[in-house]
Amino acid sequence: MKKKLHVGASPLTGTIYAGTVLKDGATWAADRQDVTMDALVAVAQHGIHFGKPIEITCNGNPEFKITVEKLGGAI
């Protein structure tokens, strides 16, 4: 059985990690990887693709709005 991939940000450093967690659901397993820049670039590409702010909800309530503006160069 394939383990579920988790993505989360460290509350101490802000680093975004991807990997698996232990059975407690909160502790990262040894396979976690820093994916901060990859994740940020993916969100920017997502925002550019749709051309409008990205609204993120939690339990149906708006929590965040991300606006992406291309500055130049390739994305």
N, C-alpha and C positions, 0 to 999 in steps of 0.2 A: 504494500500500500504506500502510495506517495504521500509525503508529509506536506501539509498546507504551508505555503509561503506567507510570511507575515512581513509587514513594512511598518516601521514606526520611528519616531524621532526621540532621541535621548533628551530627557528633561534637564540634564545637566549641561550638555554641550550643544544641543540642537542638531547633532549629526543624525542623518537619516540612515537607518539600517534595514537590510532585507535578509531574511533567513528563516529558520524555524525556531520555535520556542519549546521548552520542556512541557511536561504534562501539567504543570501548575498554570500554564497559559500566560505567565508573566516573565519568565526567565529565558533569556536568549540561549540557544544551543551554541555549540562551538562553531557552527557554520555561518554565523552572521557576517555580513559584508557591508562596508560603508558604501552607500549608493547615493550620497547626497547630491553630487553634481548631475548624475544620470537622472535622478528623480526630478530635480529642478528644471533641467532641460526638457524632460518629457512634459511637465506641467506647462512650460512656456510654449512648446509646440502644440499642445492641446488647446491652449488659449488662442494662439494665432490661427489655428485651424477653424475654430468656431467664430472668431472675430468679435467676441463680446466677453464681458467679465464672467469668470467662473464663480458660481455661487455654491457654497458647500453647506449642507444642512446636517444637523444632528437631531435625530428623533423628530424630524419634520420641521425643526426650527432653524432659521438661517443663523449660521455661526461665523462664516467668513466670506469675503469677496476678494478674488484675486484678479487684478487687471494686468494684462500683458501688453507691453509696447515694444515693437521691434526697433532696435537702435541702428541696425546696419549689419553687414556681414551675413553669413549663412546660418540659418537655423534648420 
